[in-house]
Amino acid sequence: MPISKTPLAVSHAIRRIGADLATWRRLRLLTAAQVADRAGVSRHTVMRIESGEGASLESVLRVSRALGVLDQLASAVDPYATDVGRLRAEEALPRRIRQPRRDGMP
């Protein structure tokens, strides 16, 4: 499987989230080692997240929880907090989305 380059928008988001988590850590007057200990990750992982190098989603969520901002992060992706989500809230969403079949293709 070929490795694809990270899209620019994703790279910006990784850096922005990392910088925001670093700011939260400083606002809470915590060291990276303290956050790492509370999150159950290494100090190196905390530093990678904060510098925008990225980490697993689980590690980002663990650090967010240690900083007390996990609920805010989870709320940020709530589909029903958007106009589209509110408009479709009463609809029964499909369990699976399938590609339409092309002629002659199974």
MDTraj code that builds the backbone (N, CA, C; nanometers):
import mdtraj as md
import numpy as np

residues = "MET PRO ILE SER LYS THR PRO LEU ALA VAL SER HIS ALA ILE ARG ARG ILE GLY ALA ASP LEU ALA THR TRP ARG ARG LEU ARG LEU LEU THR ALA ALA GLN VAL ALA ASP ARG ALA GLY VAL SER ARG HIS THR VAL MET ARG ILE GLU SER GLY GLU GLY ALA SER LEU GLU SER VAL LEU ARG VAL SER ARG ALA LEU GLY VAL LEU ASP GLN LEU ALA SER ALA VAL ASP PRO TYR ALA THR ASP VAL GLY ARG LEU ARG ALA GLU GLU ALA LEU PRO ARG ARG ILE ARG GLN PRO ARG ARG ASP GLY MET PRO".split()
xyz = np.array([
    [0.0848, -0.1175, 0.0000],
    [0.0000, 0.0000, 0.0000],
    [0.0896, 0.1241, 0.0000],
    [0.0721, 0.2140, -0.0933],
    [0.1568, 0.3338, -0.0989],
    [0.1242, 0.4297, 0.0168],
    [0.2281, 0.4950, 0.0640],
    [0.2100, 0.5927, 0.1709],
    [0.1716, 0.7258, 0.1077],
    [0.0621, 0.7827, 0.1561],
    [0.0187, 0.9103, 0.1001],
    [0.0670, 1.0250, 0.1884],
    [0.0878, 1.1371, 0.1264],
    [0.1311, 1.2560, 0.1983],
    [0.0126, 1.3111, 0.2776],
    [0.0408, 1.3584, 0.3970],
    [-0.0639, 1.4156, 0.4810],
    [-0.1177, 1.5429, 0.4155],
    [-0.2500, 1.5524, 0.3971],
    [-0.3074, 1.6744, 0.3388],
    [-0.2732, 1.7971, 0.4240],
    [-0.2569, 1.9095, 0.3582],
    [-0.2172, 2.0336, 0.4246],
    [-0.3149, 2.0727, 0.5358],
    [-0.4435, 2.0594, 0.5104],
    [-0.5429, 2.0957, 0.6119],
    [-0.5287, 2.0085, 0.7360],
    [-0.4963, 1.8810, 0.7167],
    [-0.4775, 1.7896, 0.8296],
    [-0.3516, 1.8285, 0.9070],
    [-0.2445, 1.8605, 0.8367],
    [-0.1208, 1.9043, 0.9027],
    [-0.1433, 2.0290, 0.9865],
    [-0.2193, 2.1233, 0.9323],
    [-0.2502, 2.2462, 1.0071],
    [-0.3317, 2.2141, 1.1319],
    [-0.4290, 2.1248, 1.1194],
    [-0.5127, 2.0889, 1.2338],
    [-0.4306, 2.0191, 1.3419],
    [-0.3397, 1.9312, 1.3013],
    [-0.2533, 1.8627, 1.3982],
    [-0.1703, 1.9642, 1.4766],
    [-0.1133, 2.0602, 1.4057],
    [-0.0328, 2.1640, 1.4718],
    [-0.1189, 2.2520, 1.5620],
    [-0.2374, 2.2894, 1.5138],
    [-0.3253, 2.3777, 1.5913],
    [-0.3736, 2.3087, 1.7197],
    [-0.4151, 2.1818, 1.7073],
    [-0.4600, 2.1088, 1.8254],
    [-0.3443, 2.0898, 1.9226],
    [-0.2271, 2.0570, 1.8719],
    [-0.1104, 2.0423, 1.9575],
    [-0.0766, 2.1700, 2.0312],
    [-0.0796, 2.2814, 1.9603],
    [-0.0502, 2.4110, 2.0227],
    [-0.1562, 2.4455, 2.1282],
    [-0.2809, 2.4153, 2.0979],
    [-0.3876, 2.4425, 2.1949],
    [-0.3725, 2.3564, 2.3202],
    [-0.3358, 2.2297, 2.3026],
    [-0.3148, 2.1435, 2.4193],
    [-0.1945, 2.1921, 2.5003],
    [-0.0915, 2.2406, 2.4327],
    [0.0238, 2.2969, 2.5042],
    [-0.0177, 2.4197, 2.5846],
    [-0.1037, 2.5020, 2.5279],
    [-0.1529, 2.6201, 2.5993],
    [-0.2349, 2.5790, 2.7207],
    [-0.3208, 2.4780, 2.7041],
    [-0.3991, 2.4280, 2.8185],
    [-0.3064, 2.3783, 2.9291],
    [-0.2002, 2.3075, 2.8907],
    [-0.1054, 2.2562, 2.9900],
    [-0.0421, 2.3714, 3.0678],
    [-0.0031, 2.4742, 2.9956],
    [0.0594, 2.5900, 3.0608],
    [-0.0411, 2.6652, 3.1482],
    [-0.1653, 2.6767, 3.1007],
    [-0.2688, 2.7425, 3.1818],
    [-0.2930, 2.6680, 3.3123],
    [-0.2770, 2.5373, 3.3077],
    [-0.2967, 2.4534, 3.4264],
    [-0.1685, 2.4436, 3.5110],
    [-0.0618, 2.5111, 3.4635],
    [0.0674, 2.5127, 3.5347],
    [0.1209, 2.3711, 3.5565],
    [0.1113, 2.2888, 3.4514],
    [0.1592, 2.1512, 3.4567],
    [0.2800, 2.1337, 3.3665],
    [0.3713, 2.0466, 3.4072],
    [0.4829, 2.0117, 3.3202],
    [0.4379, 1.9023, 3.2238],
    [0.5150, 1.8836, 3.1183],
    [0.4843, 1.7771, 3.0230],
    [0.4918, 1.6415, 3.0935],
    [0.5853, 1.6269, 3.1863],
    [0.5982, 1.5012, 3.2607],
    [0.4751, 1.4746, 3.3469],
    [0.4199, 1.5779, 3.4089],
    [0.2991, 1.5615, 3.4900],
    [0.1807, 1.5194, 3.4041],
    [0.1654, 1.5838, 3.2895],
    [0.0564, 1.5481, 3.1985],
    [0.0745, 1.4052, 3.1494],
    [0.1959, 1.3702, 3.1143],
    [0.2242, 1.2342, 3.0664],
    [0.1872, 1.1313, 3.1726],
    [0.2252, 1.1590, 3.2966],
    [0.1947, 1.0673, 3.4056],
    [0.0435, 1.0524, 3.4230],
    [-0.0282, 1.1631, 3.4213],
    [-0.1747, 1.1602, 3.4375],
    [-0.2434, 1.0912, 3.3198],
    [-0.1851, 1.1065, 3.2005],
    [-0.2459, 1.0510, 3.0788],
    [-0.2058, 0.9056, 3.0540],
    [-0.1006, 0.8609, 3.1204],
    [-0.0535, 0.7248, 3.0978],
    [0.0214, 0.7086, 2.9666],
    [0.0876, 0.8160, 2.9260],
    [0.1694, 0.8133, 2.8047],
    [0.3085, 0.8649, 2.8414],
    [0.4015, 0.8577, 2.7494],
    [0.5363, 0.9074, 2.7775],
    [0.5421, 1.0597, 2.7604],
    [0.6416, 1.1194, 2.8253],
    [0.6633, 1.2635, 2.8089],
    [0.6932, 1.2944, 2.6620],
    [0.7641, 1.2032, 2.5964],
    [0.7952, 1.2199, 2.4537],
    [0.6658, 1.2281, 2.3712],
    [0.5668, 1.1477, 2.4048],
    [0.4384, 1.1521, 2.3329],
    [0.3707, 1.2868, 2.3528],
    [0.3722, 1.3371, 2.4752],
    [0.3127, 1.4696, 2.5020],
    [0.3833, 1.5750, 2.4183],
    [0.5154, 1.5696, 2.4145],
    [0.5923, 1.6685, 2.3390],
    [0.5650, 1.6558, 2.1880],
    [0.5495, 1.5331, 2.1375],
    [0.5175, 1.5135, 1.9954],
    [0.3811, 1.5742, 1.9624],
    [0.2838, 1.5513, 2.0486],
    [0.1503, 1.6076, 2.0269],
    [0.1581, 1.7599, 2.0254],
    [0.2225, 1.8163, 2.1261],
    [0.2299, 1.9620, 2.1384],
    [0.3070, 2.0272, 2.0241],
    [0.4042, 1.9574, 1.9693],
    [0.4836, 2.0156, 1.8608],
    [0.4194, 1.9934, 1.7239],
    [0.3062, 1.9245, 1.7208],
    [0.2363, 1.9038, 1.5944],
    [0.2900, 1.7882, 1.5131],
    [0.3684, 1.7012, 1.5751],
    [0.4198, 1.5849, 1.5038],
    [0.3164, 1.4738, 1.4965],
    [0.2152, 1.4837, 1.5786],
    [0.1083, 1.3859, 1.5759],
    [0.1322, 1.2695, 1.6685],
    [0.0273, 1.1944, 1.6916],
    [0.0293, 1.0754, 1.7764],
    [-0.1002, 1.0017, 1.7493],
    [-0.1179, 0.8899, 1.8153],
    [-0.2421, 0.8162, 1.7955],
    [-0.3589, 0.8973, 1.8519],
    [-0.4753, 0.8703, 1.7991],
    [-0.5952, 0.9386, 1.8484],
    [-0.6131, 0.9097, 1.9971],
    [-0.5873, 0.7871, 2.0373],
    [-0.6012, 0.7522, 2.1789],
    [-0.5093, 0.8372, 2.2656],
    [-0.3861, 0.8561, 2.2228],
    [-0.2921, 0.9378, 2.3016],
    [-0.3395, 1.0818, 2.3109],
    [-0.3893, 1.1365, 2.2010],
    [-0.4411, 1.2746, 2.2026],
    [-0.5590, 1.2844, 2.2991],
    [-0.6464, 1.1858, 2.2970],
    [-0.7620, 1.1885, 2.3867],
    [-0.7202, 1.1688, 2.5321],
    [-0.6195, 1.0860, 2.5562],
    [-0.5690, 1.0687, 2.6929],
    [-0.5117, 1.2000, 2.7468],
    [-0.4337, 1.2682, 2.6645],
    [-0.3755, 1.3965, 2.7060],
    [-0.4872, 1.4992, 2.7266],
    [-0.5859, 1.5004, 2.6388],
    [-0.6991, 1.5922, 2.6546],
    [-0.7718, 1.5670, 2.7859],
    [-0.7899, 1.4400, 2.8190],
    [-0.8552, 1.4053, 2.9456],
    [-0.7717, 1.4526, 3.0638],
    [-0.6408, 1.4320, 3.0574],
    [-0.5520, 1.4744, 3.1662],
    [-0.5557, 1.6252, 3.1865],
    [-0.5832, 1.6978, 3.0783],
    [-0.5893, 1.8439, 3.0856],
    [-0.7300, 1.8954, 3.1150],
    [-0.8271, 1.8045, 3.1215],
    [-0.9646, 1.8444, 3.1531],
    [-1.0418, 1.9017, 3.0361],
    [-0.9998, 1.8723, 2.9135],
    [-1.0682, 1.9276, 2.7965],
    [-1.1245, 1.8196, 2.7037],
    [-1.1295, 1.6953, 2.7519],
    [-1.1794, 1.5857, 2.6689],
    [-1.3233, 1.6090, 2.6246],
    [-1.4089, 1.6524, 2.7152],
    [-1.5491, 1.6756, 2.6796],
    [-1.5634, 1.7835, 2.5728],
    [-1.4820, 1.8883, 2.5815],
    [-1.4865, 1.9947, 2.4808],
    [-1.4437, 1.9421, 2.3448],
    [-1.3406, 1.8598, 2.3434],
    [-1.2916, 1.8031, 2.2185],
    [-1.3960, 1.7100, 2.1572],
    [-1.4566, 1.6263, 2.2400],
    [-1.5594, 1.5351, 2.1909],
    [-1.6822, 1.6116, 2.1419],
    [-1.7176, 1.7187, 2.2098],
    [-1.8324, 1.7996, 2.1679],
    [-1.8088, 1.8693, 2.0351],
    [-1.6827, 1.8964, 2.0040],
    [-1.6490, 1.9672, 1.8802],
    [-1.6864, 1.8870, 1.7559],
    [-1.6976, 1.7558, 1.7693],
    [-1.7326, 1.6735, 1.6526],
    [-1.8749, 1.6184, 1.6615],
    [-1.9557, 1.6733, 1.7495],
    [-2.0954, 1.6306, 1.7635],
    [-2.1738, 1.6708, 1.6387],
    [-2.2208, 1.5744, 1.5581],
    [-2.2900, 1.6087, 1.4345],
    [-2.4226, 1.6805, 1.4587],
    [-2.4849, 1.6571, 1.5737],
    [-2.6140, 1.7193, 1.6006],
    [-2.6007, 1.8614, 1.6539],
    [-2.4792, 1.9106, 1.6676],
    [-2.4562, 2.0496, 1.7057],
    [-2.4447, 2.1388, 1.5822],
    [-2.4598, 2.0792, 1.4632],
    [-2.4514, 2.1545, 1.3385],
    [-2.5909, 2.1756, 1.2806],
    [-2.6032, 2.2684, 1.1882],
    [-2.7322, 2.2922, 1.1239],
    [-2.7815, 2.1674, 1.0511],
    [-2.6929, 2.1030, 0.9773],
    [-2.7312, 1.9818, 0.9038],
    [-2.7756, 1.8728, 1.0007],
    [-2.7011, 1.8542, 1.1074],
    [-2.7362, 1.7525, 1.2064],
    [-2.8701, 1.7792, 1.2711],
    [-2.8962, 1.9049, 1.3040],
    [-3.0254, 1.9387, 1.3656],
    [-3.1395, 1.9179, 1.2679],
    [-3.1177, 1.9502, 1.1401],
    [-3.2226, 1.9312, 1.0398],
    [-3.2555, 1.7838, 1.0189],
    [-3.1543, 1.6984, 1.0286],
    [-3.1742, 1.5560, 1.0023],
    [-3.1870, 1.4731, 1.1296],
    [-3.1991, 1.5371, 1.2445],
    [-3.2000, 1.4671, 1.3728],
    [-3.3144, 1.3666, 1.3842],
    [-3.4260, 1.3969, 1.3229],
    [-3.5424, 1.3084, 1.3354],
    [-3.5427, 1.1957, 1.2330],
    [-3.4549, 1.2039, 1.1339],
    [-3.4502, 1.1010, 1.0303],
    [-3.3803, 0.9759, 1.0818],
    [-3.4218, 0.8626, 1.0288],
    [-3.3514, 0.7378, 1.0585],
    [-3.2315, 0.7302, 0.9639],
    [-3.1130, 0.7367, 1.0176],
    [-2.9934, 0.7326, 0.9350],
    [-2.9663, 0.5890, 0.8920],
    [-2.9155, 0.5712, 0.7704],
    [-2.8839, 0.4353, 0.7261],
    [-2.7702, 0.3776, 0.8091],
    [-2.7747, 0.2462, 0.8283],
    [-2.6689, 0.1796, 0.9040],
    [-2.5413, 0.1723, 0.8223],
    [-2.5553, 0.1570, 0.6898],
    [-2.4404, 0.1481, 0.6002],
    [-2.4653, 0.2355, 0.4792],
    [-2.3587, 0.2891, 0.4251],
    [-2.3652, 0.3662, 0.3010],
    [-2.2924, 0.2842, 0.1964],
    [-2.3600, 0.2571, 0.0847],
    [-2.3000, 0.1770, -0.0211],
    [-2.2856, 0.2607, -0.1465],
    [-2.1812, 0.2309, -0.2222],
    [-2.1616, 0.2949, -0.3517],
    [-2.2716, 0.2470, -0.4457],
    [-2.3245, 0.3349, -0.5302],
    [-2.4219, 0.2906, -0.6293],
    [-2.3555, 0.1936, -0.7271],
    [-2.4296, 0.0943, -0.7702],
    [-2.3754, -0.0040, -0.8654],
    [-2.3641, 0.0583, -1.0040],
    [-2.2562, 0.0240, -1.0689],
    [-2.2365, 0.0681, -1.2079],
    [-2.2901, -0.0412, -1.2998],
    [-2.3316, -0.0037, -1.4193],
    [-2.3806, -0.1027, -1.5134],
    [-2.2742, -0.2063, -1.5415],
    [-2.3122, -0.3329, -1.5339],
    [-2.2209, -0.4414, -1.5655],
    [-2.1247, -0.4774, -1.4544],
    [-2.1287, -0.4060, -1.3436],
    [-2.0383, -0.4349, -1.2298],
    [-2.1185, -0.5012, -1.1190],
    [-2.0663, -0.6075, -1.0598],
    [-2.1372, -0.6754, -0.9499],
    [-2.1387, -0.5940, -0.8232],
])
top = md.Topology()
chain = top.add_chain()
for i, resn in enumerate(residues, 1):
    res = top.add_residue(resn, chain, resSeq=i)
    for name in ("N", "CA", "C"):
        top.add_atom(name, md.element.get_by_symbol(name[0]), res)
traj = md.Trajectory(xyz[None], top)
